[in-house]
Amino acid sequence: MHHHTIKGCILPTEIFDVDKFIEISKRAKYCIVKRLKDVVKLKLRTSRMLYTIKVDPSKAEEVIKRLQCEIREI
């Protein structure tokens, strides 16, 4: 996996597999939840990377419950 950096900023890596996202949450510091009209964006922050996933609002709660890190709503 290549790390894309621009002037020290870490670009997020988008994940499309919920189970993989939950697996990553085990080593994440926290997860940011951003609720938009038609999608919920989840962002996992690990020590070196930022991972994002977009989920349907109807499935978001189920995914959030399975995450194994601190949840921060924004």
The 8 nearest C-alpha neighbors of each residue, nearest first, counted from 0:
[[1, 2, 3, 12, 48, 13, 11, 47],
 [2, 0, 3, 4, 12, 10, 48, 9],
 [1, 3, 4, 0, 9, 10, 48, 12],
 [4, 2, 10, 1, 9, 5, 8, 11],
 [3, 5, 9, 8, 7, 10, 2, 6],
 [4, 6, 8, 7, 3, 9, 10, 2],
 [7, 5, 8, 4, 9, 3, 10, 2],
 [6, 8, 5, 4, 9, 3, 10, 2],
 [9, 7, 5, 4, 6, 10, 3, 11],
 [8, 10, 4, 11, 7, 3, 48, 5],
 [11, 9, 3, 4, 8, 12, 49, 5],
 [10, 12, 49, 50, 13, 9, 51, 48],
 [11, 13, 50, 51, 49, 14, 10, 48],
 [12, 14, 51, 52, 50, 11, 15, 53],
 [13, 15, 52, 16, 51, 12, 20, 50],
 [14, 16, 52, 17, 13, 53, 20, 19],
 [15, 17, 19, 18, 14, 20, 52, 21],
 [16, 18, 20, 19, 21, 15, 62, 14],
 [19, 17, 21, 20, 16, 22, 23, 62],
 [18, 20, 22, 16, 21, 17, 23, 14],
 [19, 21, 17, 23, 18, 22, 16, 24],
 [22, 20, 24, 18, 23, 66, 19, 17],
 [21, 23, 19, 20, 24, 25, 18, 26],
 [22, 24, 20, 25, 21, 26, 19, 27],
 [25, 23, 27, 21, 26, 67, 22, 66],
 [26, 24, 67, 23, 22, 27, 68, 21],
 [25, 27, 24, 23, 45, 28, 68, 22],
 [28, 26, 45, 24, 44, 29, 25, 43],
 [27, 29, 45, 44, 68, 26, 69, 46],
 [30, 28, 69, 68, 27, 44, 70, 43],
 [29, 31, 43, 70, 42, 71, 69, 44],
 [30, 32, 71, 42, 41, 72, 70, 33],
 [33, 31, 72, 41, 40, 71, 73, 34],
 [32, 34, 40, 73, 39, 72, 41, 35],
 [35, 33, 39, 40, 32, 38, 36, 56],
 [34, 36, 38, 39, 37, 33, 40, 56],
 [37, 35, 38, 34, 39, 56, 55, 33],
 [36, 38, 35, 56, 55, 39, 34, 54],
 [39, 37, 55, 35, 56, 54, 36, 53],
 [38, 40, 34, 54, 56, 35, 53, 33],
 [41, 39, 53, 33, 52, 32, 34, 54],
 [40, 42, 32, 52, 51, 31, 53, 33],
 [41, 43, 51, 31, 30, 50, 44, 40],
 [44, 42, 30, 50, 49, 29, 27, 51],
 [43, 45, 49, 27, 29, 28, 48, 30],
 [46, 44, 27, 48, 47, 28, 49, 43],
 [45, 47, 48, 44, 28, 27, 49, 26],
 [48, 46, 45, 49, 44, 9, 2, 27],
 [49, 47, 45, 46, 44, 50, 9, 11],
 [48, 50, 11, 44, 43, 45, 12, 42],
 [51, 49, 12, 43, 11, 42, 13, 48],
 [52, 50, 42, 13, 41, 14, 12, 43],
 [51, 53, 14, 41, 13, 40, 15, 54],
 [54, 52, 40, 39, 41, 38, 51, 55],
 [55, 53, 39, 38, 59, 56, 40, 52],
 [54, 56, 38, 58, 57, 59, 39, 53],
 [57, 55, 59, 58, 38, 39, 54, 37],
 [58, 56, 55, 59, 60, 54, 61, 38],
 [59, 57, 55, 56, 61, 60, 62, 54],
 [58, 60, 56, 62, 61, 57, 54, 63],
 [61, 59, 63, 62, 58, 64, 57, 56],
 [60, 62, 64, 59, 58, 63, 65, 57],
 [61, 63, 59, 65, 60, 64, 58, 66],
 [64, 62, 60, 66, 65, 61, 59, 70],
 [65, 63, 61, 62, 66, 60, 67, 59],
 [66, 64, 62, 63, 67, 61, 21, 60],
 [67, 65, 63, 21, 64, 24, 68, 62],
 [68, 66, 25, 24, 65, 69, 21, 27],
 [67, 69, 29, 66, 24, 27, 28, 70],
 [68, 70, 29, 30, 71, 28, 67, 66],
 [71, 69, 30, 29, 31, 68, 72, 32],
 [72, 70, 31, 30, 32, 73, 69, 29],
 [73, 71, 32, 31, 33, 70, 34, 30],
 [72, 33, 32, 71, 31, 34, 70, 30]]
